[in-house]
C-alpha cells in the first residue's frame, strides 16, 4: 500500500523548503501533489522516494569526474 505524505513530511524527507518544492513542481522536476480536497494535497510516498533516489544517482554520476 502506498502512503500519502503531507507537505511537512515531504519537507522533512527531502530537506527542501516549501517554496523550493513548489518551484521544482512548476519546473517539472518534482512530483505533483494529489488533491485530497478543496484545501489539502499530499504526495505519494513512492514518488518522493523515487525522486530522492534519482537525485542521489545523479549526484554520484556528476561527482565521479571530480577530484577529491
PDB file of N, CA, C and O in Angstrom:
ATOM      1  N   UNK A   1       0.839  -1.193   0.000  1.00  0.00           N
ATOM      2  CA  UNK A   1       0.000   0.000   0.000  1.00  0.00           C
ATOM      3  C   UNK A   1       0.877   1.246   0.000  1.00  0.00           C
ATOM      4  O   UNK A   1       1.864   1.323   0.731  1.00  0.00           O
ATOM      5  N   UNK A   2       0.515   2.196  -0.808  1.00  0.00           N
ATOM      6  CA  UNK A   2       1.284   3.416  -0.954  1.00  0.00           C
ATOM      7  C   UNK A   2       0.742   4.495  -0.020  1.00  0.00           C
ATOM      8  O   UNK A   2      -0.433   4.855  -0.097  1.00  0.00           O
ATOM      9  N   UNK A   3       1.591   5.002   0.850  1.00  0.00           N
ATOM     10  CA  UNK A   3       1.175   6.034   1.786  1.00  0.00           C
ATOM     11  C   UNK A   3       1.185   7.401   1.118  1.00  0.00           C
ATOM     12  O   UNK A   3       1.920   7.640   0.160  1.00  0.00           O
ATOM     13  N   UNK A   4       0.363   8.281   1.640  1.00  0.00           N
ATOM     14  CA  UNK A   4       0.360   9.670   1.200  1.00  0.00           C
ATOM     15  C   UNK A   4       1.060  10.510   2.249  1.00  0.00           C
ATOM     16  O   UNK A   4       0.850  10.340   3.450  1.00  0.00           O
ATOM     17  N   UNK A   5       1.901  11.428   1.769  1.00  0.00           N
ATOM     18  CA  UNK A   5       2.652  12.303   2.660  1.00  0.00           C
ATOM     19  C   UNK A   5       2.168  13.729   2.496  1.00  0.00           C
ATOM     20  O   UNK A   5       2.065  14.239   1.380  1.00  0.00           O
ATOM     21  N   UNK A   6       1.873  14.365   3.616  1.00  0.00           N
ATOM     22  CA  UNK A   6       1.515  15.783   3.594  1.00  0.00           C
ATOM     23  C   UNK A   6       2.795  16.603   3.529  1.00  0.00           C
ATOM     24  O   UNK A   6       3.887  16.074   3.738  1.00  0.00           O
ATOM     25  N   UNK A   7       2.662  17.892   3.241  1.00  0.00           N
ATOM     26  CA  UNK A   7       3.802  18.768   2.996  1.00  0.00           C
ATOM     27  C   UNK A   7       4.871  18.736   4.098  1.00  0.00           C
ATOM     28  O   UNK A   7       6.054  18.647   3.766  1.00  0.00           O
ATOM     29  N   UNK A   8       4.522  18.803   5.381  1.00  0.00           N
ATOM     30  CA  UNK A   8       5.586  18.767   6.398  1.00  0.00           C
ATOM     31  C   UNK A   8       6.465  17.510   6.307  1.00  0.00           C
ATOM     32  O   UNK A   8       7.674  17.589   6.526  1.00  0.00           O
ATOM     33  N   UNK A   9       5.874  16.366   5.990  1.00  0.00           N
ATOM     34  CA  UNK A   9       6.646  15.128   5.845  1.00  0.00           C
ATOM     35  C   UNK A   9       7.522  15.175   4.591  1.00  0.00           C
ATOM     36  O   UNK A   9       8.652  14.687   4.601  1.00  0.00           O
ATOM     37  N   UNK A  10       6.997  15.764   3.509  1.00  0.00           N
ATOM     38  CA  UNK A  10       7.783  15.891   2.281  1.00  0.00           C
ATOM     39  C   UNK A  10       8.980  16.810   2.520  1.00  0.00           C
ATOM     40  O   UNK A  10      10.088  16.529   2.063  1.00  0.00           O
ATOM     41  N   UNK A  11       8.754  17.890   3.226  1.00  0.00           N
ATOM     42  CA  UNK A  11       9.838  18.802   3.580  1.00  0.00           C
ATOM     43  C   UNK A  11      10.882  18.066   4.411  1.00  0.00           C
ATOM     44  O   UNK A  11      12.081  18.204   4.169  1.00  0.00           O
ATOM     45  N   UNK A  12      10.435  17.293   5.380  1.00  0.00           N
ATOM     46  CA  UNK A  12      11.336  16.531   6.241  1.00  0.00           C
ATOM     47  C   UNK A  12      12.132  15.498   5.446  1.00  0.00           C
ATOM     48  O   UNK A  12      13.339  15.360   5.643  1.00  0.00           O
ATOM     49  N   UNK A  13      11.469  14.780   4.555  1.00  0.00           N
ATOM     50  CA  UNK A  13      12.128  13.725   3.765  1.00  0.00           C
ATOM     51  C   UNK A  13      13.142  14.289   2.771  1.00  0.00           C
ATOM     52  O   UNK A  13      14.201  13.696   2.562  1.00  0.00           O
ATOM     53  N   UNK A  14      12.823  15.436   2.154  1.00  0.00           N
ATOM     54  CA  UNK A  14      13.672  15.971   1.091  1.00  0.00           C
ATOM     55  C   UNK A  14      14.686  17.008   1.568  1.00  0.00           C
ATOM     56  O   UNK A  14      15.722  17.201   0.932  1.00  0.00           O
ATOM     57  N   UNK A  15      14.393  17.670   2.677  1.00  0.00           N
ATOM     58  CA  UNK A  15      15.259  18.749   3.134  1.00  0.00           C
ATOM     59  C   UNK A  15      15.025  20.049   2.374  1.00  0.00           C
ATOM     60  O   UNK A  15      15.773  21.012   2.539  1.00  0.00           O
ATOM     61  N   UNK A  16      13.990  20.075   1.545  1.00  0.00           N
ATOM     62  CA  UNK A  16      13.664  21.269   0.772  1.00  0.00           C
ATOM     63  C   UNK A  16      12.674  22.140   1.523  1.00  0.00           C
ATOM     64  O   UNK A  16      11.941  21.667   2.392  1.00  0.00           O
ATOM     65  N   UNK A  17      12.662  23.420   1.175  1.00  0.00           N
ATOM     66  CA  UNK A  17      11.657  24.317   1.736  1.00  0.00           C
ATOM     67  C   UNK A  17      10.373  24.207   0.923  1.00  0.00           C
ATOM     68  O   UNK A  17      10.371  23.665  -0.183  1.00  0.00           O
ATOM     69  N   UNK A  18       9.295  24.718   1.473  1.00  0.00           N
ATOM     70  CA  UNK A  18       8.008  24.715   0.773  1.00  0.00           C
ATOM     71  C   UNK A  18       8.134  25.436  -0.563  1.00  0.00           C
ATOM     72  O   UNK A  18       7.640  24.947  -1.579  1.00  0.00           O
ATOM     73  N   UNK A  19       8.789  26.590  -0.572  1.00  0.00           N
ATOM     74  CA  UNK A  19       8.908  27.349  -1.819  1.00  0.00           C
ATOM     75  C   UNK A  19       9.759  26.613  -2.853  1.00  0.00           C
ATOM     76  O   UNK A  19       9.473  26.693  -4.048  1.00  0.00           O
ATOM     77  N   UNK A  20      10.792  25.903  -2.421  1.00  0.00           N
ATOM     78  CA  UNK A  20      11.614  25.128  -3.354  1.00  0.00           C
ATOM     79  C   UNK A  20      10.818  23.980  -3.951  1.00  0.00           C
ATOM     80  O   UNK A  20      10.920  23.712  -5.148  1.00  0.00           O
ATOM     81  N   UNK A  21      10.034  23.307  -3.136  1.00  0.00           N
ATOM     82  CA  UNK A  21       9.206  22.201  -3.626  1.00  0.00           C
ATOM     83  C   UNK A  21       8.263  22.699  -4.716  1.00  0.00           C
ATOM     84  O   UNK A  21       8.170  22.087  -5.780  1.00  0.00           O
ATOM     85  N   UNK A  22       7.568  23.796  -4.464  1.00  0.00           N
ATOM     86  CA  UNK A  22       6.624  24.303  -5.453  1.00  0.00           C
ATOM     87  C   UNK A  22       7.330  24.865  -6.685  1.00  0.00           C
ATOM     88  O   UNK A  22       6.785  24.794  -7.786  1.00  0.00           O
ATOM     89  N   UNK A  23       8.529  25.421  -6.521  1.00  0.00           N
ATOM     90  CA  UNK A  23       9.305  25.880  -7.680  1.00  0.00           C
ATOM     91  C   UNK A  23       9.727  24.697  -8.541  1.00  0.00           C
ATOM     92  O   UNK A  23       9.668  24.775  -9.768  1.00  0.00           O
ATOM     93  N   UNK A  24      10.155  23.594  -7.911  1.00  0.00           N
ATOM     94  CA  UNK A  24      10.523  22.395  -8.653  1.00  0.00           C
ATOM     95  C   UNK A  24       9.303  21.784  -9.356  1.00  0.00           C
ATOM     96  O   UNK A  24       9.424  21.259 -10.463  1.00  0.00           O
ATOM     97  N   UNK A  25       8.139  21.852  -8.718  1.00  0.00           N
ATOM     98  CA  UNK A  25       6.914  21.354  -9.355  1.00  0.00           C
ATOM     99  C   UNK A  25       6.629  22.169 -10.620  1.00  0.00           C
ATOM    100  O   UNK A  25       6.327  21.605 -11.671  1.00  0.00           O
ATOM    101  N   UNK A  26       6.725  23.493 -10.514  1.00  0.00           N
ATOM    102  CA  UNK A  26       6.492  24.358 -11.673  1.00  0.00           C
ATOM    103  C   UNK A  26       7.509  24.100 -12.779  1.00  0.00           C
ATOM    104  O   UNK A  26       7.186  24.212 -13.962  1.00  0.00           O
ATOM    105  N   UNK A  27       8.736  23.754 -12.399  1.00  0.00           N
ATOM    106  CA  UNK A  27       9.786  23.466 -13.376  1.00  0.00           C
ATOM    107  C   UNK A  27       9.647  22.064 -13.969  1.00  0.00           C
ATOM    108  O   UNK A  27      10.323  21.723 -14.939  1.00  0.00           O
ATOM    109  N   UNK A  28       8.765  21.255 -13.377  1.00  0.00           N
ATOM    110  CA  UNK A  28       8.552  19.900 -13.865  1.00  0.00           C
ATOM    111  C   UNK A  28       9.593  18.907 -13.374  1.00  0.00           C
ATOM    112  O   UNK A  28       9.754  17.838 -13.962  1.00  0.00           O
ATOM    113  N   UNK A  29      10.304  19.250 -12.297  1.00  0.00           N
ATOM    114  CA  UNK A  29      11.364  18.376 -11.790  1.00  0.00           C
ATOM    115  C   UNK A  29      11.050  17.760 -10.429  1.00  0.00           C
ATOM    116  O   UNK A  29      11.924  17.162  -9.801  1.00  0.00           O
ATOM    117  N   UNK A  30       9.825  17.900  -9.978  1.00  0.00           N
ATOM    118  CA  UNK A  30       9.402  17.332  -8.698  1.00  0.00           C
ATOM    119  C   UNK A  30       7.989  16.783  -8.886  1.00  0.00           C
ATOM    120  O   UNK A  30       7.202  17.365  -9.633  1.00  0.00           O
ATOM    121  N   UNK A  31       7.654  15.679  -8.225  1.00  0.00           N
ATOM    122  CA  UNK A  31       6.315  15.103  -8.388  1.00  0.00           C
ATOM    123  C   UNK A  31       5.207  16.082  -8.001  1.00  0.00           C
ATOM    124  O   UNK A  31       5.324  16.839  -7.037  1.00  0.00           O
ATOM    125  N   UNK A  32       4.136  16.041  -8.780  1.00  0.00           N
ATOM    126  CA  UNK A  32       2.975  16.875  -8.476  1.00  0.00           C
ATOM    127  C   UNK A  32       2.183  16.241  -7.337  1.00  0.00           C
ATOM    128  O   UNK A  32       2.115  15.017  -7.229  1.00  0.00           O
ATOM    129  N   UNK A  33       1.587  17.075  -6.490  1.00  0.00           N
ATOM    130  CA  UNK A  33       0.773  16.532  -5.401  1.00  0.00           C
ATOM    131  C   UNK A  33      -0.579  16.031  -5.904  1.00  0.00           C
ATOM    132  O   UNK A  33      -1.014  16.343  -7.012  1.00  0.00           O
ATOM    133  N   UNK A  34      -1.212  15.258  -5.061  1.00  0.00           N
ATOM    134  CA  UNK A  34      -2.553  14.735  -5.309  1.00  0.00           C
ATOM    135  C   UNK A  34      -3.526  15.548  -4.464  1.00  0.00           C
ATOM    136  O   UNK A  34      -3.279  15.775  -3.280  1.00  0.00           O
ATOM    137  N   UNK A  35      -4.611  15.979  -5.053  1.00  0.00           N
ATOM    138  CA  UNK A  35      -5.609  16.742  -4.325  1.00  0.00           C
ATOM    139  C   UNK A  35      -6.388  15.809  -3.397  1.00  0.00           C
ATOM    140  O   UNK A  35      -6.890  14.769  -3.823  1.00  0.00           O
ATOM    141  N   UNK A  36      -6.478  16.194  -2.139  1.00  0.00           N
ATOM    142  CA  UNK A  36      -7.246  15.437  -1.159  1.00  0.00           C
ATOM    143  C   UNK A  36      -8.578  16.106  -0.851  1.00  0.00           C
ATOM    144  O   UNK A  36      -9.453  15.520  -0.213  1.00  0.00           O
ATOM    145  N   UNK A  37      -8.712  17.307  -1.301  1.00  0.00           N
ATOM    146  CA  UNK A  37      -9.921  18.078  -1.041  1.00  0.00           C
ATOM    147  C   UNK A  37      -9.707  19.489  -1.527  1.00  0.00           C
ATOM    148  O   UNK A  37      -8.770  19.770  -2.274  1.00  0.00           O
ATOM    149  N   UNK A  38     -10.571  20.361  -1.104  1.00  0.00           N
ATOM    150  CA  UNK A  38     -10.510  21.739  -1.575  1.00  0.00           C
ATOM    151  C   UNK A  38      -9.216  22.449  -1.172  1.00  0.00           C
ATOM    152  O   UNK A  38      -8.685  23.249  -1.942  1.00  0.00           O
ATOM    153  N   UNK A  39      -8.710  22.166   0.020  1.00  0.00           N
ATOM    154  CA  UNK A  39      -7.519  22.873   0.504  1.00  0.00           C
ATOM    155  C   UNK A  39      -6.434  21.937   1.022  1.00  0.00           C
ATOM    156  O   UNK A  39      -5.606  22.344   1.837  1.00  0.00           O
ATOM    157  N   UNK A  40      -6.426  20.704   0.566  1.00  0.00           N
ATOM    158  CA  UNK A  40      -5.437  19.744   1.072  1.00  0.00           C
ATOM    159  C   UNK A  40      -4.829  18.944  -0.073  1.00  0.00           C
ATOM    160  O   UNK A  40      -5.534  18.466  -0.961  1.00  0.00           O
ATOM    161  N   UNK A  41      -3.509  18.808  -0.035  1.00  0.00           N
ATOM    162  CA  UNK A  41      -2.808  17.990  -1.012  1.00  0.00           C
ATOM    163  C   UNK A  41      -1.835  17.069  -0.287  1.00  0.00           C
ATOM    164  O   UNK A  41      -1.487  17.288   0.873  1.00  0.00           O
ATOM    165  N   UNK A  42      -1.408  16.036  -1.001  1.00  0.00           N
ATOM    166  CA  UNK A  42      -0.411  15.108  -0.464  1.00  0.00           C
ATOM    167  C   UNK A  42       0.348  14.512  -1.644  1.00  0.00           C
ATOM    168  O   UNK A  42      -0.088  14.605  -2.791  1.00  0.00           O
ATOM    169  N   UNK A  43       1.484  13.902  -1.346  1.00  0.00           N
ATOM    170  CA  UNK A  43       2.305  13.255  -2.353  1.00  0.00           C
ATOM    171  C   UNK A  43       2.365  11.767  -2.061  1.00  0.00           C
ATOM    172  O   UNK A  43       2.345  11.356  -0.901  1.00  0.00           O
ATOM    173  N   UNK A  44       2.439  10.960  -3.110  1.00  0.00           N
ATOM    174  CA  UNK A  44       2.626   9.531  -2.918  1.00  0.00           C
ATOM    175  C   UNK A  44       4.040   9.313  -2.396  1.00  0.00           C
ATOM    176  O   UNK A  44       5.005   9.849  -2.940  1.00  0.00           O
ATOM    177  N   UNK A  45       4.149   8.523  -1.341  1.00  0.00           N
ATOM    178  CA  UNK A  45       5.450   8.259  -0.733  1.00  0.00           C
ATOM    179  C   UNK A  45       6.415   7.670  -1.762  1.00  0.00           C
ATOM    180  O   UNK A  45       7.598   8.012  -1.765  1.00  0.00           O
ATOM    181  N   UNK A  46       5.923   6.795  -2.628  1.00  0.00           N
ATOM    182  CA  UNK A  46       6.789   6.176  -3.633  1.00  0.00           C
ATOM    183  C   UNK A  46       7.340   7.210  -4.616  1.00  0.00           C
ATOM    184  O   UNK A  46       8.485   7.094  -5.053  1.00  0.00           O
ATOM    185  N   UNK A  47       6.539   8.219  -4.970  1.00  0.00           N
ATOM    186  CA  UNK A  47       7.025   9.276  -5.863  1.00  0.00           C
ATOM    187  C   UNK A  47       8.149  10.070  -5.216  1.00  0.00           C
ATOM    188  O   UNK A  47       9.132  10.413  -5.873  1.00  0.00           O
ATOM    189  N   UNK A  48       8.004  10.360  -3.936  1.00  0.00           N
ATOM    190  CA  UNK A  48       9.044  11.108  -3.222  1.00  0.00           C
ATOM    191  C   UNK A  48      10.304  10.259  -3.077  1.00  0.00           C
ATOM    192  O   UNK A  48      11.413  10.760  -3.262  1.00  0.00           O
ATOM    193  N   UNK A  49      10.143   8.983  -2.747  1.00  0.00           N
ATOM    194  CA  UNK A  49      11.296   8.083  -2.636  1.00  0.00           C
ATOM    195  C   UNK A  49      12.028   7.956  -3.966  1.00  0.00           C
ATOM    196  O   UNK A  49      13.258   7.972  -4.004  1.00  0.00           O
ATOM    197  N   UNK A  50      11.277   7.828  -5.057  1.00  0.00           N
ATOM    198  CA  UNK A  50      11.887   7.749  -6.386  1.00  0.00           C
ATOM    199  C   UNK A  50      12.649   9.024  -6.721  1.00  0.00           C
ATOM    200  O   UNK A  50      13.749   8.961  -7.269  1.00  0.00           O
ATOM    201  N   UNK A  51      12.077  10.180  -6.398  1.00  0.00           N
ATOM    202  CA  UNK A  51      12.733  11.463  -6.656  1.00  0.00           C
ATOM    203  C   UNK A  51      14.048  11.554  -5.885  1.00  0.00           C
ATOM    204  O   UNK A  51      15.062  11.991  -6.428  1.00  0.00           O
ATOM    205  N   UNK A  52      14.026  11.146  -4.630  1.00  0.00           N
ATOM    206  CA  UNK A  52      15.245  11.168  -3.808  1.00  0.00           C
ATOM    207  C   UNK A  52      16.302  10.251  -4.406  1.00  0.00           C
ATOM    208  O   UNK A  52      17.465  10.642  -4.513  1.00  0.00           O
ATOM    209  N   UNK A  53      15.924   9.043  -4.797  1.00  0.00           N
ATOM    210  CA  UNK A  53      16.871   8.088  -5.388  1.00  0.00           C
ATOM    211  C   UNK A  53      17.481   8.632  -6.675  1.00  0.00           C
ATOM    212  O   UNK A  53      18.677   8.463  -6.915  1.00  0.00           O
ATOM    213  N   UNK A  54      16.667   9.286  -7.505  1.00  0.00           N
ATOM    214  CA  UNK A  54      17.181   9.870  -8.742  1.00  0.00           C
ATOM    215  C   UNK A  54      18.182  10.978  -8.450  1.00  0.00           C
ATOM    216  O   UNK A  54      19.184  11.109  -9.152  1.00  0.00           O
ATOM    217  N   UNK A  55      17.919  11.771  -7.425  1.00  0.00           N
ATOM    218  CA  UNK A  55      18.854  12.845  -7.046  1.00  0.00           C
ATOM    219  C   UNK A  55      20.170  12.260  -6.554  1.00  0.00           C
ATOM    220  O   UNK A  55      21.238  12.779  -6.877  1.00  0.00           O
ATOM    221  N   UNK A  56      20.104  11.192  -5.780  1.00  0.00           N
ATOM    222  CA  UNK A  56      21.312  10.534  -5.278  1.00  0.00           C
ATOM    223  C   UNK A  56      22.115   9.968  -6.447  1.00  0.00           C
ATOM    224  O   UNK A  56      23.330  10.151  -6.513  1.00  0.00           O
ATOM    225  N   UNK A  57      21.442   9.286  -7.362  1.00  0.00           N
ATOM    226  CA  UNK A  57      22.113   8.706  -8.528  1.00  0.00           C
ATOM    227  C   UNK A  57      22.747   9.795  -9.383  1.00  0.00           C
ATOM    228  O   UNK A  57      23.890   9.653  -9.816  1.00  0.00           O
ATOM    229  N   UNK A  58      22.027  10.868  -9.628  1.00  0.00           N
ATOM    230  CA  UNK A  58      22.556  11.975 -10.429  1.00  0.00           C
ATOM    231  C   UNK A  58      23.757  12.609  -9.746  1.00  0.00           C
ATOM    232  O   UNK A  58      24.720  12.989 -10.412  1.00  0.00           O
ATOM    233  N   UNK A  59      23.711  12.725  -8.441  1.00  0.00           N
ATOM    234  CA  UNK A  59      24.820  13.315  -7.687  1.00  0.00           C
ATOM    235  C   UNK A  59      26.076  12.457  -7.808  1.00  0.00           C
ATOM    236  O   UNK A  59      27.178  12.981  -7.974  1.00  0.00           O
ATOM    237  N   UNK A  60      25.909  11.148  -7.726  1.00  0.00           N
ATOM    238  CA  UNK A  60      27.052  10.240  -7.841  1.00  0.00           C
ATOM    239  C   UNK A  60      27.634  10.271  -9.244  1.00  0.00           C
ATOM    240  O   UNK A  60      28.850  10.180  -9.410  1.00  0.00           O
ATOM    241  N   UNK A  61      26.791  10.397 -10.244  1.00  0.00           N
ATOM    242  CA  UNK A  61      27.243  10.451 -11.627  1.00  0.00           C
ATOM    243  C   UNK A  61      28.062  11.710 -11.876  1.00  0.00           C
ATOM    244  O   UNK A  61      29.097  11.659 -12.541  1.00  0.00           O
ATOM    245  N   UNK A  62      27.610  12.822 -11.352  1.00  0.00           N
ATOM    246  CA  UNK A  62      28.296  14.102 -11.551  1.00  0.00           C
ATOM    247  C   UNK A  62      29.625  14.128 -10.805  1.00  0.00           C
ATOM    248  O   UNK A  62      30.606  14.663 -11.320  1.00  0.00           O
ATOM    249  N   UNK A  63      29.674  13.561  -9.601  1.00  0.00           N
ATOM    250  CA  UNK A  63      30.893  13.662  -8.786  1.00  0.00           C
ATOM    251  C   UNK A  63      31.955  12.647  -9.152  1.00  0.00           C
ATOM    252  O   UNK A  63      33.066  12.730  -8.629  1.00  0.00           O
ATOM    253  N   UNK A  64      31.671  11.684 -10.032  1.00  0.00           N
ATOM    254  CA  UNK A  64      32.676  10.696 -10.410  1.00  0.00           C
ATOM    255  C   UNK A  64      33.892  11.333 -11.046  1.00  0.00           C
ATOM    256  O   UNK A  64      35.010  10.867 -10.827  1.00  0.00           O
ATOM    257  N   UNK A  65      33.710  12.380 -11.823  1.00  0.00           N
ATOM    258  CA  UNK A  65      34.824  13.019 -12.505  1.00  0.00           C
ATOM    259  C   UNK A  65      35.496  14.118 -11.684  1.00  0.00           C
ATOM    260  O   UNK A  65      36.466  14.723 -12.141  1.00  0.00           O
ATOM    261  N   UNK A  66      35.003  14.377 -10.503  1.00  0.00           N
ATOM    262  CA  UNK A  66      35.543  15.445  -9.656  1.00  0.00           C
ATOM    263  C   UNK A  66      36.627  14.883  -8.741  1.00  0.00           C
ATOM    264  O   UNK A  66      36.413  13.886  -8.051  1.00  0.00           O
ATOM    265  N   UNK A  67      37.800  15.533  -8.741  1.00  0.00           N
ATOM    266  CA  UNK A  67      38.900  15.096  -7.862  1.00  0.00           C
ATOM    267  C   UNK A  67      38.601  15.484  -6.439  1.00  0.00           C
ATOM    268  O   UNK A  67      38.107  16.578  -6.164  1.00  0.00           O
ATOM    269  N   UNK A  68      38.908  14.571  -5.533  1.00  0.00           N
ATOM    270  CA  UNK A  68      38.671  14.854  -4.111  1.00  0.00           C
ATOM    271  C   UNK A  68      39.967  14.912  -3.371  1.00  0.00           C
ATOM    272  O   UNK A  68      39.978  15.140  -2.161  1.00  0.00           O
TER     273      UNK A  68
END
